[in-house]
C-alpha cells in the first residue's frame, strides 16, 4: 500500500459506525414468542416496515429479529446516496407497460422527500443534504451513454433533470477530464449509520420489539426459527437483502454482490475550494464499473466501487474488511477524479454486500396463502428503495388482513414479481468474476481509444448477466 493508504482502518463495520459509534446492545430472543408481524432483518427495509406498520396500526405486535445489530449490513455501510434510482424499471416497462414503470419512477422520486420528511419529523439527525445527484462522463463513450441515459430518464417523466456540458459541469465540481454531466434534484447525501440508529430508536419508542444477536436460520409459513426459539406470527417478512443466502433454502435467491468504500481525512477549506464542489451533490460516473461518492458532513470524501465483486459460495465479508488491492484501486479512482488530492490520506476502508436478483429487478411480495413476504434485490439503490418497499409491505399486510383496500403502492409493477434463481457454483462465481473483469476491460479500452461508441464487451456482459 502507498503511504497515504497504509494507515487506514480496514473494516470495523464501516467508517459511519467508527464516526458515530456502535449502537447500544439489545437483548437476543430468550425463547419461543408470538407476534402479529415478525420482520427478519434490522436494516432499512425491516425498520421502515416496522415504523409504517406501527404508525398505521399501533395495536399490532411487531417483532424485528436481527442476526448482529441494526444496521450491521448494507444499511450501515452504504455510500449514503438517497436517490431515485430503482433496479429493474426498464424490465417492468417491458412486462407491464411504460405507464406502470412511470408510476414506479414517480413513487421513487417522491420517496426521497419522504425519507427526508420522516427523519426531520422524528428528530433523526442524519446529516441530510439535498444537493441532488450529479453523474459525470469522462470519455467520449461515457458522454454518449450519459446523453442516452439523460434522454431515457426524461422519457420516464423526470422533467426536472438537467444536462450539462464540460464548462457547466466544472462550475458544479471540477472533475478531471469531465466532458459532461447530468443532474437530478431527486437525491441527497446522508450519514447511513445515523439514519439506521435513529430509525431503530424511533420504532422501539413506538412499541416495536427488537431482538439483536438473533440469527434466523429458517423462515417457513408463520414461523421464524432461531437458535433461541421460534417466533410465530401470521406474517413473516424477509428483509435480509445481501444476507438472504444464509437462510435455509435461499442460497441462490439473491446474490450477495460486494461493494467497497474508502473515506479520506477531512479536507481543508483550500482543498474544497480547489474542487469547487460547493453544492455537495452526490457524485457518480458513467463507467461500466462505476464509482459513487459523497462529500460528508464533516468534510471528507467517501467513495466506493465494486472491488472484489463476489465471494465463492455466496459468502460475506468479516466485519467489513476488504482487500488492500481494492483500497488502492479506490484511491486511484479518487485521485483520477481529483488529482489535487494525491497527498490526501485515506483514513478508513470497508466493504459490504447488496442483494442482486438474477434479473436485476427489485421486488416486493406478500404470499397471501402463507403469510410470507419479502422485499429487496435493490442492486445498490436501497437507501431510498427500502423506504418505498417498506410502505408497500405495510399496504400489502393491511390489504391481506382486511384493514385497508388496494392502494397506489400495491398496484406498482414490482409487486409480486418472481425471478429464477442464480446458477449453482462454480458457475455463479465464474460468471460474476468474468462479468466485472469484462466491465473493467471495457472501461480501459474506452479510455485508451477515445471512441464515442461504448465497448461491445460491456454490451455482451450486460446480456449474459441478464441486465437487459
C-alpha positions in Angstrom: 0.0 0.0 0.0 1.1 3.6 -0.6 1.9 5.7 2.4 -1.4 7.6 2.0 -3.3 4.3 2.5 -1.2 2.2 4.8 -2.6 3.8 8.0 -6.2 3.4 7.1 -8.6 1.5 9.4 -9.7 -1.6 7.4 -13.2 -3.0 8.4 -14.7 -2.3 11.8 -18.1 -2.5 10.0 -17.7 0.9 8.3 -16.5 4.5 8.7 -20.0 5.5 9.5 -20.1 3.4 12.7 -16.5 4.4 13.6 -17.6 8.0 13.3 -20.9 7.8 15.2 -20.2 4.8 17.5 -21.8 1.4 17.7 -25.4 1.2 18.8 -26.4 0.0 22.4 -26.7 -3.7 22.7 -30.2 -5.1 22.5 -31.2 -8.4 24.1 -31.5 -11.5 22.0 -34.6 -13.6 21.8 -34.9 -15.7 25.0 -37.4 -18.3 23.9 -40.5 -19.0 21.8 -42.6 -15.9 21.2 -45.7 -14.7 19.3 -46.4 -11.6 17.3 -48.7 -10.2 14.7 -45.9 -9.5 12.3 -42.3 -10.7 12.6 -39.7 -9.0 10.5 -36.4 -10.7 9.7 -33.6 -8.2 9.3 -32.9 -5.0 11.2 -31.7 -2.8 8.3 -33.6 0.0 6.5 -36.2 -2.3 4.9 -37.1 -4.1 8.2 -37.0 -0.9 10.4 -39.0 1.2 7.9 -41.6 -1.6 7.6 -41.9 -1.8 11.4 -42.2 2.0 11.5 -45.0 2.3 8.9 -46.9 -0.7 10.3 -47.0 0.7 13.8 -47.9 4.2 12.5 -50.8 2.7 10.6 -51.9 0.2 13.2 -50.5 0.9 16.7 -52.2 -2.2 18.1 -50.0 -4.6 16.0 -47.4 -6.6 17.9 -44.3 -6.2 15.7 -41.1 -8.0 16.3 -37.8 -7.5 14.5 -35.1 -10.2 14.6 -31.6 -9.2 13.7 -28.6 -11.5 13.5 -26.0 -8.9 14.6 -27.2 -5.4 15.4 -29.4 -3.0 13.5 -27.5 -1.6 10.6 -24.8 -4.2 10.6 -25.4 -5.0 6.9 -25.7 -2.6 3.9 -27.8 -0.1 5.8 -24.8 0.8 7.9 -22.1 0.5 5.2 -23.5 2.1 2.0 -22.4 5.3 0.3 -25.2 7.4 1.8 -26.9 8.0 -1.6 -30.6 8.7 -1.0 -31.7 8.9 -4.6 -34.5 8.0 -7.0 -32.9 5.0 -8.9 -34.8 1.8 -8.9 -33.5 -1.5 -10.1 -35.5 -3.1 -12.9 -37.6 -0.2 -14.1 -36.9 -0.9 -17.8 -37.8 -4.5 -17.5 -41.0 -3.6 -15.7 -41.8 -1.3 -18.6 -41.5 -4.3 -21.0 -43.5 -6.6 -18.8 -46.3 -4.2 -17.6 -46.2 -1.2 -20.0 -44.4 2.2 -19.8 -47.1 3.8 -17.7 -46.7 1.3 -15.0 -42.9 1.9 -14.9 -43.5 5.6 -14.9 -45.7 5.2 -11.8 -42.9 3.3 -10.2 -40.4 6.0 -11.0 -42.6 8.8 -9.7 -43.0 6.8 -6.5 -39.3 6.7 -6.2 -38.9 10.4 -6.9 -41.4 11.1 -4.0 -39.6 8.6 -1.7 -36.5 10.8 -1.5 -38.7 13.6 0.0 -40.5 11.0 2.2 -37.3 9.9 3.9 -36.1 13.5 4.5 -39.6 14.4 5.8 -39.8 11.5 8.3 -36.2 11.9 9.5 -37.0 15.5 10.3 -40.4 14.8 11.9 -38.9 12.1 14.1 -35.8 14.1 15.1 -33.3 11.8 13.4 -30.2 13.9 12.6 -28.7 12.0 9.7 -26.5 14.7 8.1 -29.0 15.0 5.2 -28.2 17.5 2.5 -30.4 17.6 -0.6 -27.9 18.6 -3.3 -29.2 16.2 -5.9 -27.2 13.6 -7.9 -24.6 14.6 -10.5 -23.3 11.9 -12.8 -20.3 12.8 -15.0 -18.8 11.5 -18.2 -15.0 11.5 -18.7 -14.6 9.8 -22.1 -16.4 10.1 -25.4 -18.1 6.8 -24.9 -19.2 7.7 -21.4 -20.6 11.0 -22.8 -22.7 9.1 -25.4 -24.1 6.9 -22.7 -24.7 9.8 -20.4 -26.8 11.6 -23.1 -28.7 8.5 -23.8 -29.3 8.0 -20.1 -30.4 11.6 -19.7 -33.0 11.2 -22.5 -34.1 7.9 -21.1 -34.9 9.4 -17.7 -36.8 12.3 -19.3 -38.9 9.7 -21.2 -39.9 8.3 -17.8 -41.2 11.6 -16.6 -38.2 13.2 -14.9 -38.7 16.6 -16.4 -36.6 18.5 -13.8 -33.4 16.7 -14.8 -30.6 18.8 -16.4 -27.9 18.1 -18.9 -24.5 20.0 -18.7 -21.5 20.4 -20.9 -17.9 20.4 -19.8 -17.9 24.1 -18.6 -21.2 23.8 -16.7 -20.0 20.6 -15.1 -16.8 22.3 -13.9 -19.0 25.0 -12.4 -20.5 22.4 -10.2 -17.5 20.2 -9.5 -14.0 20.2 -11.1 -13.6 16.5 -12.1 -10.6 15.9 -14.2 -11.4 15.3 -17.9 -15.1 15.7 -17.3 -16.8 16.4 -20.7 -20.4 16.5 -19.5 -22.8 15.5 -16.8 -26.5 15.0 -15.9 -28.1 16.2 -12.7 -31.3 15.3 -10.9 -32.7 17.1 -7.9 -34.1 13.8 -6.6 -31.2 12.9 -4.4 -29.5 13.7 -1.1 -26.4 12.6 0.8 -26.8 11.3 4.3 -24.9 9.5 7.1 -26.1 5.9 6.9 -25.4 4.8 10.4 -27.1 7.8 12.0 -30.2 7.1 9.9 -30.4 3.4 10.9 -29.6 4.0 14.5 -32.2 6.8 14.7 -34.8 4.7 13.0 -34.2 1.8 15.4 -34.7 4.1 18.4 -37.9 5.5 16.9 -39.5 2.2 16.2 -38.6 0.9 19.7 -40.3 4.0 21.1 -43.4 3.1 19.1 -43.5 -0.3 20.8 -41.7 -2.5 18.3 -39.7 -5.3 19.9 -36.2 -5.6 18.5 -34.1 -8.7 19.3 -30.4 -8.4 18.2 -27.7 -11.2 18.2 -30.6 -13.4 17.0 -29.8 -15.1 13.7 -32.8 -16.5 11.9 -31.9 -19.9 10.4 -35.1 -20.7 8.6 -38.3 -19.0 7.6 -41.4 -21.0 7.0 -45.1 -20.1 6.9 -45.9 -18.3 10.1 -42.6 -19.2 11.7 -39.2 -17.5 12.1 -36.8 -20.1 13.5 -33.7 -19.0 15.5 -31.3 -20.9 17.8 -33.0 -19.3 20.8 -36.6 -20.1 19.9 -39.2 -19.6 17.3 -41.4 -16.5 16.8 -44.8 -17.4 15.4 -46.8 -14.8 13.5 -49.5 -14.6 10.8 -47.0 -12.6 8.7 -43.2 -13.3 8.4 -41.4 -10.7 6.3 -37.9 -11.3 5.0 -35.9 -8.1 4.8 -32.4 -9.5 4.6 -31.1 -8.2 1.3 -27.4 -9.3 0.7 -27.6 -11.8 3.7 -30.5 -13.7 2.2 -28.3 -16.5 1.1 -27.6 -17.5 4.7 -31.2 -18.6 5.2 -32.2 -22.2 4.6 -33.3 -22.8 1.1 -32.3 -19.3 -0.1 -28.7 -19.8 -1.2 -29.4 -19.0 -4.8 -32.2 -16.5 -4.4 -30.2 -13.2 -4.4 -26.5 -13.0 -5.0 -24.6 -11.1 -2.3 -22.7 -8.6 -4.5 -19.7 -7.0 -2.8 -19.1 -3.2 -2.8 -16.2 -1.4 -1.1 -15.6 2.1 0.1 -12.9 4.5 1.4 -13.2 7.7 3.4 -10.5 10.3 3.3 -9.2 12.5 6.1 -11.2 15.8 6.4 -10.2 18.2 3.6 -9.1 21.7 4.2 -11.1 24.7 3.1 -8.5 25.4 0.4 -8.8 21.8 -0.9 -12.6 22.1 -1.1 -12.2 25.4 -2.8 -10.0 23.8 -5.4 -12.6 21.1 -6.1 -15.4 23.6 -6.5 -17.9 21.1 -5.0 -20.0 23.7 -3.3 -23.3 22.1 -3.9 -22.3 18.8 -2.2 -24.1 16.8 -4.8 -23.7 13.0 -4.6 -21.3 12.2 -7.4 -21.2 9.3 -9.8 -19.9 8.4 -13.3 -20.9 6.6 -16.4 -18.1 4.0 -16.4 -19.3 0.3 -16.7 -17.5 -0.4 -13.4 -18.9 2.8 -11.9 -18.0 4.8 -8.8 -20.1 6.7 -6.3 -19.1 9.4 -3.9 -20.3 11.9 -1.4 -18.9 14.9 0.4 -19.6 14.1 4.1 -21.0 16.4 6.7 -17.6 16.6 8.4 -15.7 17.5 5.3 -14.4 14.1 3.9 -14.9 12.4 0.6 -16.4 8.9 0.9 -16.0 7.0 -2.3 -17.0 3.5 -3.4 -16.9 0.9 -6.2 -17.0 -2.8 -6.8 -13.6 -4.1 -5.9 -13.9 -7.9 -5.5 -17.5 -8.3 -6.7 -18.4 -11.7 -5.2 -17.1 -14.4 -2.8 -17.4 -18.0 -3.7 -20.4 -19.8 -2.2 -22.3 -16.5 -1.5 -20.0 -15.8 1.5 -20.0 -12.4 3.1 -17.1 -10.4 4.5 -15.9 -10.4 8.1 -17.0 -7.1 9.7 -16.3 -5.1 6.6 -12.6 -6.0 5.9 -11.6 -5.5 2.3 -8.5 -6.4 0.3 -5.6 -4.0 0.2 -5.6 -4.0 -3.6 -9.2 -2.8 -3.6 -8.3 0.1 -1.3 -5.5 1.1 -3.6 -7.8 0.9 -6.6 -10.4 3.1 -5.0 -7.8 5.6 -4.0 -6.6 5.6 -7.7 -10.2 6.5 -8.7 -10.3 9.3 -6.2 -7.0 10.8 -7.5 -8.1 10.2 -11.1 -11.2 12.4 -10.4 -9.4 14.9 -8.3 -5.6 15.0 -9.0 -5.1 17.8 -6.4 -5.9 15.2 -3.7 -2.9 13.0 -4.5 -1.4 13.5 -1.0 -4.7 13.2 1.0 -4.8 10.3 3.4 -7.4 7.5 3.3 -8.4 7.0 6.9 -11.0 4.2 6.6 -11.8 1.4 4.2 -14.6 -1.2 4.4 -16.9 -3.5 2.4 -20.5 -4.7 2.4 -22.9 -6.8 0.3 -26.0 -5.8 -1.6 -28.7 -8.2 -2.9 -28.8 -8.9 -6.7 -31.6 -11.0 -8.2 -30.9 -12.9 -11.4 -32.8 -10.4 -13.5 -31.5 -7.4 -11.5 -35.1 -6.3 -10.5 -36.0 -5.1 -7.1 -39.2 -6.7 -5.8 -41.9 -6.6 -3.1 -44.1 -9.6 -2.4 -46.6 -11.0 0.1 -47.9 -14.5 -0.4 -51.4 -14.4 0.9 -51.6 -18.2 1.2 -48.6 -18.5 3.5 -48.2 -15.1 5.1 -44.6 -14.9 3.9 -43.4 -11.6 2.4 -40.2 -10.1 1.3 -38.6 -7.1 -0.2 -35.2 -6.4 -1.6 -32.9 -7.0 -4.5 -32.1 -3.3 -4.6 -28.8 -3.8 -6.6 -27.2 -0.9 -4.8 -30.1 1.6 -4.8 -31.5 0.6 -1.4 -31.2 3.7 0.7 -34.4 5.1 -0.8 -35.9 2.0 -2.3 -36.1 0.3 1.1 -38.5 3.0 2.2 -40.8 2.6 -0.7 -40.6 -1.2 -0.3 -41.5 -0.9 3.4 -44.6 1.3 2.7 -45.6 -1.2 0.1 -45.2 -4.1 2.5 -47.3 -2.2 5.0 -50.1 -1.8 2.5 -49.9 -5.4 1.4 -50.2 -6.6 5.0 -53.2 -4.3 5.6 -54.8 -5.4 2.4 -54.4 -9.1 3.3 -55.7 -8.6 6.8 -58.7 -6.6 5.7 -57.5 -3.4 7.5 -57.4 -1.5 4.2 -58.0 -1.8 0.4 -55.8 -1.6 -2.6 -53.5 1.4 -2.8 -51.3 3.0 -5.4 -48.4 1.2 -3.9 -49.9 -2.3 -4.0 -50.5 -1.7 -7.8 -46.9 -0.9 -8.6 -45.4 -3.3 -11.2 -42.7 -4.6 -8.9 -45.3 -6.2 -6.5 -45.4 -10.0 -6.8 -42.6 -10.2 -9.4 -40.9 -13.6 -9.4 -37.5 -14.4 -10.9 -35.5 -17.6 -11.4 -32.6 -18.5 -9.1 -28.9 -17.9 -9.7 -26.8 -20.7 -11.2 -25.1 -23.2 -8.8 -21.4 -22.9 -8.0 -18.9 -22.7 -9.6 -20.9 -21.2 -12.5 -22.1 -18.4 -10.2 -18.6 -17.4 -9.2 -17.1 -17.7 -12.6 -20.0 -15.7 -14.2 -19.7 -12.7 -11.8 -15.9 -12.6 -11.8 -16.0 -12.7 -15.6 -18.7 -10.0 -15.7 -16.8 -7.4 -13.8 -13.5 -8.3 -15.4 -15.2 -7.6 -18.7 -16.6 -4.2 -17.5 -13.1 -3.1 -16.3 -11.6 -4.2 -19.6 -14.3 -2.2 -21.5 -13.6 0.9 -19.4 -9.8 0.7 -20.1 -10.5 0.2 -23.8 -12.7 3.2 -23.9 -10.2 5.4 -22.2 -7.4 4.2 -24.5 -9.2 4.5 -27.8 -11.3 7.7 -27.1 -14.0 6.1 -29.2 -17.5 7.6 -28.9 -19.0 4.1 -29.1 -19.5 2.0 -26.0 -17.4 -1.1 -25.9 -19.1 -4.1 -27.3 -17.6 -6.1 -24.5 -19.8 -4.3 -22.0 -22.9 -4.9 -24.1 -22.2 -8.6 -24.2 -21.6 -8.7 -20.5 -24.9 -7.0 -19.9 -26.7 -9.6 -22.0 -25.0 -12.5 -20.2 -25.8 -11.0 -16.8 -29.4 -10.6 -17.6 -29.4 -6.9 -17.0 -31.3 -6.2 -20.3 
